[in-house]
Amino acid sequence: MFPKECLICKNPFIFENQNVICQDCLNQSKTQVVFYCRSCGKAQEYPICDNCKVERKYEDIQVFTYYYYIQDAIKQLKFNKIKPLAKDLGLLIKDDIQDYLRKNKIQNILYIPISKNVQKERGFNHLKEILKYAVPSFLVKDYIVKHRETAFQMQLNKEDRFKNLKDAFSLTVDSIKGNTLVFDDILTTGATLLEIYNLIKDKTDGKIYAYVIARG
């Protein structure tokens, strides 16, 4: 087997699962303390921003890492369709997210859905693929659908990110029982998490948490 050059460190490595990022670089993405509002995700505000002191949103938002290059791995998975990276990312966060699930007695995990056109073009939802390797499958629920096309959030400024996702999602169930975790890949402005929170807040009898792999 011929070695490949790691996208991040540029060193050659012998790959087992995927040939994009070496294990040494992935292993640098360990749990870190990241400063942001634990209720809405707003940057530079910790632990709760002034707005959330008045009206609390998420019970808590957990971000796994601030390690910049983990975003490269996520983008390779999403946009270059390097599906085996889902396994590496899932195993990377497995211990941390499962500890978080137990601590907060999570009964449902809802991942951010993609549109029908993106599903057709990509062939898979990268978040659902990551969860296959990170959490028990019975916790993962397909309760949210994306019913219209939107621009990619990374292409937009802060204000437009919130407008872009307005009313883009809907629920497939009338109610959600127990504590719920919303799962996403990158937290930048918190627009996606806020939209999902507003969608489900009146539909559940439990608390709402969020878990994100990286801080943008």
matplotlib code that plots the C-alpha trace (Angstrom):
import matplotlib.pyplot as plt

x = [0.0, 1.4, 1.4, -0.7, 0.1, -2.0, -4.2, -3.2, 0.4, 1.5, 3.3, 2.9, 0.8, -0.4, -4.2, -6.7, -10.0, -9.6, -6.7, -7.2, -6.2, -3.8, -4.7, -2.1, -3.8, -7.3, -6.1, -5.2, -8.9, -9.4, -11.9, -11.1, -12.6, -14.4, -15.8, -19.3, -22.8, -23.9, -27.5, -27.5, -23.9, -23.0, -19.2, -17.2, -20.0, -19.5, -21.2, -24.5, -25.0, -27.2, -30.1, -30.2, -30.2, -33.6, -34.9, -33.0, -32.8, -30.9, -30.3, -26.7, -24.6, -21.5, -18.7, -16.2, -13.2, -11.9, -9.2, -9.3, -8.3, -11.2, -13.3, -11.2, -12.1, -15.8, -15.7, -14.0, -16.7, -19.5, -18.4, -15.9, -18.0, -15.1, -17.6, -15.1, -14.2, -17.6, -16.2, -13.1, -15.1, -17.7, -15.0, -13.2, -16.2, -17.7, -16.5, -17.3, -20.7, -21.8, -20.7, -22.8, -25.8, -25.6, -25.1, -28.1, -30.3, -30.9, -33.7, -33.6, -30.9, -32.0, -29.5, -29.7, -31.3, -30.3, -32.6, -33.8, -31.5, -28.4, -29.3, -29.5, -26.3, -24.2, -25.8, -25.8, -26.4, -22.9, -24.3, -26.3, -23.2, -21.1, -23.7, -23.6, -20.1, -20.7, -24.0, -26.5, -28.7, -32.0, -31.5, -31.2, -34.6, -35.5, -38.0, -36.8, -37.0, -35.7, -38.5, -36.8, -33.5, -31.2, -27.7, -24.8, -24.4, -20.6, -21.2, -23.2, -22.6, -24.1, -27.3, -28.1, -27.4, -30.4, -32.6, -31.4, -32.8, -36.0, -38.8, -36.7, -37.4, -40.4, -41.2, -42.5, -44.1, -46.5, -44.6, -41.2, -41.0, -38.0, -34.7, -33.5, -30.1, -29.7, -26.5, -24.6, -21.1, -19.8, -21.1, -20.4, -23.3, -25.7, -28.3, -28.9, -29.3, -31.6, -33.9, -34.1, -34.7, -37.6, -39.0, -39.1, -39.3, -43.1, -43.2, -41.2, -41.9, -38.2, -35.1, -33.3, -29.5, -27.1, -23.8, -21.5, -18.2, -16.3, -16.5, -16.2]
y = [0.0, 3.4, 6.2, 9.4, 13.0, 14.2, 17.3, 19.0, 18.2, 17.2, 14.2, 10.8, 8.2, 4.7, 4.9, 2.3, 4.0, 7.1, 8.7, 12.4, 13.2, 11.2, 9.9, 12.1, 15.2, 13.9, 13.0, 16.7, 17.4, 16.5, 18.1, 21.7, 24.5, 26.8, 30.2, 30.9, 31.4, 27.9, 28.8, 30.2, 29.7, 33.4, 33.9, 35.7, 35.4, 33.0, 31.2, 33.0, 36.1, 39.0, 38.0, 34.5, 35.6, 37.2, 34.3, 31.0, 28.9, 25.6, 24.1, 23.7, 23.6, 21.4, 22.1, 19.3, 21.3, 24.6, 22.9, 24.6, 21.7, 19.5, 21.8, 20.7, 17.1, 18.0, 19.9, 17.0, 14.7, 17.1, 18.6, 16.2, 13.2, 11.4, 9.3, 7.2, 10.3, 9.9, 6.9, 8.8, 11.8, 9.6, 7.6, 10.8, 12.3, 9.0, 9.0, 12.7, 12.7, 9.5, 10.9, 14.0, 11.9, 10.0, 13.1, 14.8, 11.8, 12.3, 10.2, 11.7, 12.8, 15.0, 15.8, 18.7, 17.4, 18.3, 19.0, 16.4, 17.9, 17.8, 14.3, 13.2, 14.9, 13.9, 10.5, 10.8, 13.1, 13.5, 14.1, 10.9, 9.0, 10.4, 9.4, 5.8, 5.5, 7.7, 6.9, 4.1, 4.0, 3.8, 7.3, 8.9, 10.0, 11.3, 13.9, 16.9, 17.4, 20.3, 21.2, 23.9, 24.6, 27.1, 28.6, 27.0, 28.9, 29.2, 31.4, 34.0, 36.8, 36.7, 38.5, 36.5, 33.2, 33.8, 34.8, 31.9, 29.2, 30.9, 28.3, 25.9, 22.9, 21.1, 18.3, 14.9, 14.3, 16.2, 15.8, 14.7, 12.9, 13.3, 15.3, 16.0, 16.6, 18.5, 17.5, 19.7, 19.9, 23.5, 26.3, 29.8, 32.2, 29.8, 30.4, 26.8, 25.8, 28.7, 27.8, 24.2, 25.3, 27.5, 24.6, 22.1, 24.2, 23.9, 20.3, 18.6, 17.9, 17.6, 19.8, 20.7, 20.4, 20.7, 19.0, 20.4, 19.0, 22.2, 25.9, 28.0]
z = [0.0, -1.0, 1.6, 0.9, 2.0, 4.8, 3.9, 7.1, 8.1, 4.6, 6.0, 4.2, 6.1, 5.6, 5.7, 7.1, 6.7, 4.5, 2.7, 3.4, 7.0, 9.1, 12.5, 14.3, 13.0, 13.9, 17.4, 18.1, 18.0, 21.7, 24.0, 24.7, 26.8, 24.3, 25.3, 23.9, 25.2, 26.4, 25.7, 22.1, 20.9, 20.5, 20.4, 23.1, 25.6, 28.5, 30.1, 29.2, 27.1, 28.3, 25.9, 27.2, 30.8, 30.0, 27.8, 28.1, 25.0, 25.1, 28.5, 27.4, 24.2, 24.2, 21.6, 21.3, 20.0, 18.8, 16.7, 13.4, 11.1, 12.3, 10.1, 7.1, 7.9, 8.1, 4.8, 3.1, 4.3, 3.3, 0.0, -1.4, -0.2, 1.6, 3.4, 5.4, 7.4, 9.1, 11.0, 12.1, 13.3, 15.0, 16.9, 17.8, 19.6, 20.8, 24.5, 25.0, 23.4, 25.2, 28.5, 27.7, 26.8, 30.1, 32.2, 30.7, 30.4, 26.7, 25.1, 21.6, 19.2, 16.3, 13.6, 11.2, 8.0, 4.4, 1.5, -1.0, -3.7, -1.5, -0.4, -4.0, -5.0, -2.0, -1.4, 2.4, 5.4, 6.9, 10.4, 10.4, 9.2, 12.0, 14.6, 13.4, 15.0, 18.0, 19.7, 20.2, 17.1, 19.0, 20.2, 16.7, 15.4, 12.0, 13.4, 11.4, 7.6, 5.5, 3.1, 1.0, -0.5, 1.1, 0.4, 2.3, 5.5, 5.1, 2.0, 4.0, 6.5, 10.0, 9.2, 6.1, 7.9, 10.1, 7.2, 5.1, 7.4, 8.5, 8.3, 6.3, 8.6, 9.9, 12.3, 11.3, 14.8, 16.9, 20.1, 21.5, 24.8, 27.1, 26.9, 23.4, 21.9, 18.7, 16.8, 14.3, 12.9, 13.2, 15.4, 14.0, 14.6, 16.2, 13.4, 12.7, 16.3, 17.0, 14.1, 15.3, 18.9, 17.8, 15.9, 18.7, 21.9, 22.2, 21.1, 23.8, 27.5, 28.2, 28.2, 24.9, 24.6, 21.7, 20.8, 18.1, 16.8, 16.2, 16.9, 13.7]

ax = plt.figure().add_subplot(projection="3d")
ax.plot(x, y, z, "-o")
ax.set_aspect("equal")
plt.show()
